[in-house]
Structures are given as C-alpha cells and as structure tokens.
Amino acid sequence: MRVGICGGGIGGLAAAIGLVSLGHDVEVFERSPDLRATGAGLNLWPNAVRALYGLGLREPYDRIAVKLDRYLGYAPDGKLLFEKDTSGWPAKYGAPSTGVYRLALNTMLADAYGADRIRYGSEVVSVENKADTAVCHFSGGESFEADVIIGADGINSAIRTQLIGGVKFRPNEHHAFRFRSVIDLDLVDVDPAAQTGIYTPGGWLSVIPIGGGKAYWFGSVSGARNVDEFIAYFASWDRTHIPRTISLTPRDSIVESPLLDVDGTPYTWTQGRVTLLGDAAHPMMPDLAQGASQTFLDALALRDVFAETGDVDEALRRYEAIRRPAANYVVERSKKGSYLGKHRVDPVAFRYEDEIEAVGKDEHVPA
Ligand SMILES: Cc1cc2nc3c(=O)[nH]c(=O)nc-3n(C[C@H](O)[C@H](O)[C@H](O)COP(=O)(O)OP(=O)(O)OC[C@H]3O[C@@H](n4cnc5c(N)ncnc54)[C@H](O)[C@@H]3O)c2cc1C
C-alpha cells in the first residue's frame, strides 16, 4: 500500500513509523525546509509513553526522556499547595510520566522513520479523492497519488479545513498566551525529578526536566499580552526561583504561543481515502497536556487497524471508530481549564489519573 502523510511533525512521523513497520510504502511531506520543533518541551504521560513503546520506540524514547517522580505545586511564599507522587506509575500504568525536549523527540522520530527520506519543503495546499486513490497537491504545482492520504498537518490543518471543517478558534479570555523556554537544569533551583510549579490565580510558572541537562519552563499570566508584561508579573516573587530563572533565560529563546479556545470538533475524520491524525483531527487546549499523547495513540491505532485488514475503507472506518470518540472525550475535558484558573480544577497530575487512566478511554482494542 502506498501512503502519503501530509505533515512531518510528531504525529506524521509516528504514523509513518507504524505503517512502515507493516511493510507499506510511506512518504512524509513537510512544509518546513528542515527538521524543526516549535515549542521547547513536552510532558508526555504514561498513555503517550505506552503508545511510543507500542510503536517499537521504547529504547530510543527511554534514552532521551526523563522520568518524573513527583508533581509539586507551591505558592510564592513557599507554602506547599499540592504534591503528587508518580514514582510508582511505571508499575501501575506500564510507563512513567516523562519530560522530553521537543527537538530530541522530533529527531528520534525522524531517525526511526529515516530522516533523509522526509520530503521537506513540500507544502500541501489541497487533497482530492479519486475512485480508488487520493491525491495531494503541493504549492509548487506537483502532486502525489496514494492509496491513503493522512492529514497530519497540525492544529490549523489545511486538509481539515478543505474537506471537513467544524472547528473554530477564539482567544482564551483568561490566559491568552503561554510563554516557554529551555534553560540549563543546574541553573534552576528545583527538584530534578519533579515538575515544579508556583501558582497564584493571576499567574503561574512550571519547570520540568527534559533530559540532556535541560529544563523546560512554561507559564502564563492573566491579561499579559507580551513577554515584557509576563516577566514583570514575577518581578516581586523574590522568594522563588522565578525572577532568576527568567533573567538567565536568553530573551530571544522565549516562545510566545497564543492560547485559543476550541469550539466544535470535526463531524468525521475521514473523507474517502483521506483521514486526519493528531492536532488536525482533535485540536485541544493544552491544559490537560494530552495533545501529543492523543496523537501517538492515533498513530498506534492506525498501525493496528492496517495490521488487521488490507481493505482501506474498512481500516479507516475502524480507525475513526476507535479514536474519534476517545479523542473527543479528551478535547472536552481539556476545556475545563487549568489549576487555579477560572474553574479551579485539580492539578493536572491528579486529573490525569482521574480523567484519563481511571476512565481507560485512550486504550484501543481493534475491532
Ligand atoms: C503551549 C503548548 C504546550 C503543549 N504541551 C503539551 C504537553 O505537555 N503534552 C502533550 O501531550 N501535548 C502538548 N501540547 C500539544 C502538542 O504540541 C500537539 O498535540 C502535538 O504537537 C500534535 O502533533 P501533530 O503532529 O498533530 O502536529 P504538529 O506537531 O503541529 O505538526 C504538524 C506538522 O505539519 C506541518 N504542516 C502544517 N501544514 C502543512 C502543510 N500544509 N503541508 C505540509 N506540512 C504542513 C507543520 O510544519 C508541522 O511540522 C502542547 C501544545 C501547546 C500549544
């Protein structure tokens, strides 16, 4: 079977790895001119890590990721707000919660697929279904015809917009931006085996180790419209590590991401021989930190349905039946907001156990 994957992010590459392992002929088209990773770090939970293990990536993933044994939350005066021990999660859930450097993760996935095989500089502008094939068209005028086309082109998916629609975005009223960067772990005064956050209802900043001696910090301030306003909020927090951590972070390395509330979900992921995967299929707010996890679960499910049947229509039907309800459940849960946000939900490590593991919706049993 010939497969075209539009988007060489973590989802496109994970899907390619799964389908290549079945012996399929898979081409990955990425619009960037080379391997990039937007953002800085990721918290990948046991469900994501199990999916990566399922895709045969246990050894390379364990090499680049850091196991998180604790989630700690403090007030700016040093008072402990919450503590969650996650050191037993590998025994309980089959995998640890982890921190990982995005670039290391993308590089690992690219290497597992074959970094020199990725067709960089290929921007997909449209897709088209034919009788028994599908075609993607590129901005340079070329086309690629395959038995299946997978739209893994991210949260603003052109393929979703063209074929299906159903998703609208609007600015989040409370926390409009998230700011993040990477710094040497030994420059930050935090537990190196924990995610450590310092929280007030108006603003927060969390640090997570991500391997290679690096730490990823990310935070948000209600009403802050730019990095200067974000930094100014923490100026008086001199009983915490935050002013120093920010001052040691190169200013031009701080990434500013608008946080968009998502209205609606695609009514289907599949049109003919084209289906969606990852953020293209289930754009969500990052408050549950589940976007990448759900993306890896998509890739695993796609591999498993094609392992069971060579009938493309049947495989895509099963893939969507397994994944769309499960992912949409997480999309809805992600709308509840963040700890100390408007709805005062529990810290994410508690929510992960209660809303993801306890419910078991992310596991799939191919029909
Ligand atoms: C601030 C923030 C923090 C987050 N933190 C976490 C976290 O801690 N844990 C977690 O699980 N998730 C987290 N996420 C979500 C996670 O980043 C995404 O869910 C994940 O990257 C989705 O992978 P993807 O491959 O679907 O999309 P992407 O990673 O966006 O990749 C899409 C790829 O497609 C390419 N592309 C786009 N359009 C085209 C086109 N027309 N033609 C060809 N190529 C194209 C892009 O260049 C890109 O390489 C976070 C997201 C944000 C914004």
The ligand as an SDF file (V2000), in Angstrom:
LIG
                    3D

 53 58  0  0  0  0  0  0  0  0999 V2000
    1.8190   25.6650   24.5830 C   0  0  0  0  0  0  0  0  0  0  0  0
    1.5690   24.2190   24.2910 C   0  0  0  0  0  0  0  0  0  0  0  0
    2.0000   23.2460   25.1870 C   0  0  0  0  0  0  0  0  0  0  0  0
    1.7510   21.9010   24.9420 C   0  0  0  0  0  0  0  0  0  0  0  0
    2.1910   20.9560   25.8370 N   0  0  0  0  0  0  0  0  0  0  0  0
    1.9030   19.6650   25.6490 C   0  0  0  0  0  0  0  0  0  0  0  0
    2.3340   18.6700   26.5880 C   0  0  0  0  0  0  0  0  0  0  0  0
    2.9950   18.9840   27.5790 O   0  0  0  0  0  0  0  0  0  0  0  0
    1.9830   17.3630   26.3440 N   0  0  0  0  0  0  0  0  0  0  0  0
    1.2720   16.9950   25.2230 C   0  0  0  0  0  0  0  0  0  0  0  0
    0.9600   15.8050   25.0610 O   0  0  0  0  0  0  0  0  0  0  0  0
    0.9000   17.9060   24.3070 N   0  0  0  0  0  0  0  0  0  0  0  0
    1.1920   19.2180   24.4800 C   0  0  0  0  0  0  0  0  0  0  0  0
    0.8470   20.1410   23.5320 N   0  0  0  0  0  0  0  0  0  0  0  0
    0.1880   19.6770   22.3040 C   0  0  0  0  0  0  0  0  0  0  0  0
    1.1760   19.0930   21.2820 C   0  0  0  0  0  0  0  0  0  0  0  0
    2.1870   20.0430   20.9960 O   0  0  0  0  0  0  0  0  0  0  0  0
    0.4300   18.7340   19.9990 C   0  0  0  0  0  0  0  0  0  0  0  0
   -0.7100   17.9940   20.3170 O   0  0  0  0  0  0  0  0  0  0  0  0
    1.2850   17.9040   19.0400 C   0  0  0  0  0  0  0  0  0  0  0  0
    2.4330   18.6350   18.6290 O   0  0  0  0  0  0  0  0  0  0  0  0
    0.4560   17.4900   17.8090 C   0  0  0  0  0  0  0  0  0  0  0  0
    1.2850   16.8520   16.8670 O   0  0  0  0  0  0  0  0  0  0  0  0
    0.9190   16.9180   15.3100 P   0  0  0  0  0  0  0  0  0  0  0  0
    1.9690   16.1340   14.6160 O   0  0  0  0  0  0  0  0  0  0  0  0
   -0.5070   16.5850   15.1100 O   0  0  0  0  0  0  0  0  0  0  0  0
    1.0340   18.4670   14.9490 O   0  0  0  0  0  0  0  0  0  0  0  0
    2.3360   19.3700   14.8730 P   0  0  0  0  0  0  0  0  0  0  0  0
    3.3150   18.9590   15.9180 O   0  0  0  0  0  0  0  0  0  0  0  0
    1.8630   20.7690   14.8510 O   0  0  0  0  0  0  0  0  0  0  0  0
    2.9530   19.0030   13.4420 O   0  0  0  0  0  0  0  0  0  0  0  0
    2.3000   19.3580   12.2460 C   0  0  0  0  0  0  0  0  0  0  0  0
    3.3590   19.4080   11.1470 C   0  0  0  0  0  0  0  0  0  0  0  0
    2.7040   19.6390    9.8990 O   0  0  0  0  0  0  0  0  0  0  0  0
    3.4330   20.6200    9.1750 C   0  0  0  0  0  0  0  0  0  0  0  0
    2.4760   21.2680    8.2720 N   0  0  0  0  0  0  0  0  0  0  0  0
    1.4930   22.1270    8.5850 C   0  0  0  0  0  0  0  0  0  0  0  0
    0.7980   22.4790    7.4890 N   0  0  0  0  0  0  0  0  0  0  0  0
    1.3630   21.8070    6.4530 C   0  0  0  0  0  0  0  0  0  0  0  0
    1.0620   21.7380    5.0590 C   0  0  0  0  0  0  0  0  0  0  0  0
    0.0690   22.4650    4.5240 N   0  0  0  0  0  0  0  0  0  0  0  0
    1.8280   20.9420    4.2800 N   0  0  0  0  0  0  0  0  0  0  0  0
    2.8490   20.2010    4.8270 C   0  0  0  0  0  0  0  0  0  0  0  0
    3.1770   20.2450    6.1370 N   0  0  0  0  0  0  0  0  0  0  0  0
    2.4330   21.0210    6.9470 C   0  0  0  0  0  0  0  0  0  0  0  0
    4.0000   21.5450   10.2390 C   0  0  0  0  0  0  0  0  0  0  0  0
    5.1150   22.2780    9.7690 O   0  0  0  0  0  0  0  0  0  0  0  0
    4.3540   20.5520   11.3330 C   0  0  0  0  0  0  0  0  0  0  0  0
    5.6690   20.0460   11.1870 O   0  0  0  0  0  0  0  0  0  0  0  0
    1.0770   21.4970   23.7540 C   0  0  0  0  0  0  0  0  0  0  0  0
    0.6830   22.4700   22.8330 C   0  0  0  0  0  0  0  0  0  0  0  0
    0.9240   23.8200   23.0930 C   0  0  0  0  0  0  0  0  0  0  0  0
    0.4850   24.8540   22.0790 C   0  0  0  0  0  0  0  0  0  0  0  0
  1  2  1  0
  2  3  1  0
  2 52  2  0
  3  4  2  0
  4  5  1  0
  4 50  1  0
  5  6  2  0
  6  7  1  0
  6 13  1  0
  7  8  2  0
  7  9  1  0
  9 10  1  0
 10 11  2  0
 10 12  1  0
 12 13  2  0
 13 14  1  0
 14 15  1  0
 14 50  1  0
 15 16  1  0
 16 17  1  0
 16 18  1  0
 18 19  1  0
 18 20  1  0
 20 21  1  0
 20 22  1  0
 22 23  1  0
 23 24  1  0
 24 25  2  0
 24 26  1  0
 24 27  1  0
 27 28  1  0
 28 29  2  0
 28 30  1  0
 28 31  1  0
 31 32  1  0
 32 33  1  0
 33 34  1  0
 33 48  1  0
 34 35  1  0
 35 36  1  0
 35 46  1  0
 36 37  1  0
 36 45  1  0
 37 38  2  0
 38 39  1  0
 39 40  1  0
 39 45  2  0
 40 41  1  0
 40 42  2  0
 42 43  1  0
 43 44  2  0
 44 45  1  0
 46 47  1  0
 46 48  1  0
 48 49  1  0
 50 51  2  0
 51 52  1  0
 52 53  1  0
M  END
$$$$
